[in-house]
Amino acid sequence: MGLRPGLLASTLLAALAAGGARGSSSAARSDSCGACHRDIYRMWRSSAHARSADGPVFLEAYRATEAREGASVSRLCLSCHAPLVQVNGDYELRRRVTWEGVSCEVCHGLASVVLERPTPQAVFDIGDVKRGPIRGAAATAHGVAYSELHTTALACAPCHEYVNAEGTPVLSTYTEWRRSPAAREGRGCQACHMERTRAGAADPRAKREAAEVNLHEVPGGHSLEQLHRALAVSLAPRREGDTLRVDVTLSNKGAGHAVPTGMPGRRIHLLLSVRTSDGGFHEVRRVYARTFRDARGEPVVDDAGCFARGVREGSDTRIRPDERRAESLVFPVPASAVAFVDLRLHYEHRPLHTEEGRTWLTFYSESRTLPAGAEAAR
């Protein structure tokens, strides 16, 4: 993250002034919450939230940034990857509770979100009262308060929206949602990423032993289920003499944001290949993603570089909410040859622009065979 230390230090201080914390700075470790909320704790432990501060890919990027730019720059990352630093000041990451990333206290100590600046800011109130989306809940170990904020997408905004000093939205998931049909219909992030599931809310000492609770695994872009839900796909090959035309349509009917969204290193790859009985082979690739350029106009190739000073968006080919994207691909295929059409969709995230930490998922595949002389695929 190549931000100038002085500039970033002032930016960070301004952000903390807008957000911040009140109440006690003594946050409970999540395993102590898990002593009672066992099912919920197990879900959270398998989530990306639980690994946000100690994942090896994040730590490599964080330490490299700190060595290159200094602590005043690298600390900006912690406001989302280890949000409790805003409460306990543990910027050296010495305490286990800080290393827990987006922990129980982070979400259930969230009191409000400030929207006075382009980047939303979280306000925490860490104490004996835990906030959540369920009315009438009670516990023996602490107070419980219903929070309407926790039923809305605004609760997610502080870590899923970031606008840099040049006004470039580097993370724009919350804005994408606000402009989507999902927002107009009142469907927040929780509707897809924290669906209700039957589980033990707490141990037998609580008033609500078994109930429907929100799914704390919070599956996102790395989830095959979420990818299947997000995009509807149709494949329609047909012959036109010695030409094969293949129409592929991608419809974002399931996501309340662009596909893909989140960190800039995420991409959707469409790979269409045509093999023919006479030995021919054709292949076309389409990539749906955002690209960025640095202050010198050079392409930014890793996630951390997108947060540097002077970065601006280069292009955006992602599929917007409710958008129907049509690709019409044409190949020379003799009418006398059998054509074998293969379509695959892949999700990729390469945060370091290396193979380390790279995610590659094939989430859709379909094949068609067109006999010689066929007018259309059936």
Backbone hydrogen bonds, N-H to C=O, Kabsch-Sander energy under -0.5 kcal/mol:
donor,donor_aa,acceptor,acceptor_aa,energy
3,L,1,M,-0.7
8,L,4,R,-2.7
9,A,5,P,-2.7
10,S,6,G,-1.8
11,T,7,L,-2.1
12,L,8,L,-3.1
13,L,9,A,-2.4
14,A,10,S,-2.2
15,A,11,T,-2.2
16,L,12,L,-2.5
17,A,13,L,-1.9
18,A,14,A,-1.9
19,G,15,A,-2.3
20,G,122,A,-1.1
22,R,124,F,-2.2
24,S,126,I,-0.9
27,A,25,S,-1.1
32,S,29,R,-0.9
33,C,29,R,-1.1
34,G,30,S,-2.2
35,A,31,D,-0.7
36,C,33,C,-1.3
37,H,33,C,-2.7
38,R,36,C,-1.4
40,I,200,G,-0.5
41,Y,37,H,-2.5
42,R,38,R,-2.3
43,M,39,D,-2.1
44,W,40,I,-2.6
45,R,41,Y,-2.5
46,S,42,R,-0.9
46,S,43,M,-1.0
47,S,44,W,-2.1
48,A,217,E,-0.5
50,A,44,W,-0.6
51,R,47,S,-0.7
52,S,49,H,-1.1
55,G,51,R,-1.5
59,L,55,G,-2.5
60,E,56,P,-2.1
61,A,57,V,-2.1
62,Y,58,F,-3.0
63,R,59,L,-2.7
64,A,60,E,-2.2
65,T,61,A,-2.0
66,E,62,Y,-2.4
67,A,63,R,-2.4
68,R,64,A,-1.9
69,E,65,T,-3.2
70,G,65,T,-0.7
70,G,66,E,-1.4
73,V,70,G,-1.1
74,S,70,G,-1.9
75,R,71,A,-2.2
76,L,73,V,-1.5
77,C,74,S,-1.3
78,L,74,S,-0.5
78,L,75,R,-0.8
79,S,75,R,-0.6
79,S,76,L,-1.0
80,C,77,C,-1.3
81,H,77,C,-2.1
82,A,78,L,-2.1
85,V,82,A,-2.1
86,Q,83,P,-1.9
87,V,84,L,-1.7
88,N,84,L,-3.0
89,G,85,V,-1.7
91,Y,89,G,-2.1
93,L,90,D,-1.6
98,T,95,R,-0.8
99,W,95,R,-1.5
100,E,96,R,-0.8
101,G,98,T,-1.3
102,V,49,H,-1.9
103,S,101,G,-1.6
107,C,103,S,-1.9
108,H,104,C,-2.8
109,G,105,E,-1.2
110,L,107,C,-0.8
111,A,123,V,-2.9
112,S,123,V,-1.6
114,V,121,Q,-3.2
121,Q,114,V,-2.3
123,V,112,S,-2.6
124,F,20,G,-2.5
125,D,109,G,-3.2
126,I,22,R,-1.0
127,G,125,D,-0.6
130,K,128,D,-0.6
130,K,143,G,-2.6
131,R,108,H,-2.6
132,G,145,A,-1.9
135,R,133,P,-0.5
137,A,134,I,-0.9
143,G,128,D,-1.9
145,A,130,K,-2.4
147,S,132,G,-3.0
150,H,147,S,-0.7
151,T,148,E,-2.1
152,T,149,L,-1.8
155,A,149,L,-0.7
155,A,152,T,-1.1
156,C,153,A,-1.6
157,A,153,A,-0.8
157,A,154,L,-0.7
159,C,156,C,-1.1
160,H,156,C,-0.9
160,H,157,A,-0.8
162,Y,171,L,-2.5
164,N,168,T,-2.4
167,G,164,N,-2.2
170,V,162,Y,-2.1
170,V,168,T,-1.0
171,L,162,Y,-1.7
173,T,160,H,-0.6
174,Y,160,H,-1.5
176,E,172,S,-2.7
177,W,173,T,-2.3
178,R,174,Y,-2.4
179,R,175,T,-1.5
180,S,177,W,-2.1
183,A,177,W,-0.7
184,R,180,S,-1.5
185,E,181,P,-1.8
186,G,183,A,-1.2
187,R,182,A,-3.1
188,G,186,G,-0.7
191,A,188,G,-1.1
192,C,188,G,-0.5
192,C,189,C,-1.2
193,H,189,C,-2.6
194,M,190,Q,-1.8
197,T,213,V,-3.1
199,A,211,A,-2.4
201,A,199,A,-0.7
201,A,209,E,-0.9
202,A,209,E,-1.0
206,A,203,D,-2.3
209,E,207,K,-0.6
211,A,199,A,-2.3
213,V,197,T,-3.0
213,V,211,A,-0.5
215,L,195,E,-2.3
216,H,214,N,-0.6
218,V,215,L,-0.8
223,S,220,G,-2.0
224,L,222,H,-0.5
227,L,223,S,-2.2
228,H,224,L,-2.6
229,R,225,E,-2.0
230,A,226,Q,-2.0
231,L,227,L,-1.7
232,A,251,S,-2.7
234,S,249,T,-1.9
236,A,247,D,-2.5
238,R,245,R,-2.7
239,R,375,E,-0.7
240,E,243,T,-3.1
243,T,240,E,-0.7
244,L,331,F,-3.1
245,R,238,R,-2.9
245,R,243,T,-0.5
246,V,329,L,-3.3
247,D,236,A,-2.2
247,D,245,R,-0.5
248,V,246,V,-0.6
248,V,327,E,-3.0
249,T,234,S,-2.2
250,L,325,R,-3.0
251,S,232,A,-2.6
252,N,323,E,-2.6
253,K,230,A,-0.9
253,K,251,S,-1.5
254,G,230,A,-2.0
255,A,230,A,-0.6
259,V,319,I,-2.0
266,R,263,M,-1.7
267,R,348,E,-3.0
268,I,288,Y,-1.8
269,H,346,H,-3.0
270,L,268,I,-0.5
270,L,286,R,-3.3
271,L,269,H,-0.6
271,L,344,R,-2.8
272,L,270,L,-0.5
272,L,284,V,-2.9
273,S,342,D,-2.6
274,V,282,H,-2.8
275,R,340,F,-2.4
276,T,280,G,-2.4
277,S,338,V,-2.2
279,G,276,T,-1.8
282,H,274,V,-2.4
284,V,272,L,-2.7
286,R,270,L,-2.4
288,Y,268,I,-2.7
289,A,287,V,-0.6
291,T,315,S,-2.5
293,R,312,R,-2.9
294,D,298,E,-2.8
295,A,309,R,-0.5
297,G,294,D,-2.1
300,V,292,F,-2.6
301,V,299,P,-0.5
303,D,351,P,-2.2
304,A,351,P,-0.5
306,C,302,D,-0.7
306,C,303,D,-1.4
307,F,304,A,-1.7
308,A,305,G,-1.4
311,V,308,A,-1.3
312,R,293,R,-2.5
314,G,291,T,-3.5
315,S,291,T,-1.1
317,T,289,A,-2.8
319,I,259,V,-2.2
320,R,318,R,-0.7
322,D,252,N,-2.5
323,E,320,R,-2.3
325,R,250,L,-3.4
325,R,323,E,-0.6
326,A,324,R,-0.6
327,E,248,V,-3.2
329,L,246,V,-3.0
329,L,327,E,-0.6
331,F,244,L,-2.5
333,V,242,D,-1.4
333,V,331,F,-0.8
337,A,334,P,-1.9
339,A,370,L,-2.4
340,F,275,R,-3.2
341,V,339,A,-0.6
341,V,368,R,-3.1
342,D,273,S,-2.7
343,L,366,E,-3.1
344,R,271,L,-2.2
345,L,364,Y,-2.5
346,H,269,H,-2.6
347,Y,361,L,-3.0
348,E,267,R,-2.9
349,H,359,T,-2.0
350,R,265,G,-1.4
353,H,350,R,-1.1
358,R,355,E,-1.7
359,T,349,H,-2.6
361,L,347,Y,-2.7
363,F,345,L,-1.9
363,F,361,L,-0.8
364,Y,345,L,-1.2
366,E,343,L,-2.2
368,R,341,V,-2.5
370,L,339,A,-3.1
373,G,335,A,-1.4
374,A,371,P,-2.3
377,A,237,P,-1.5
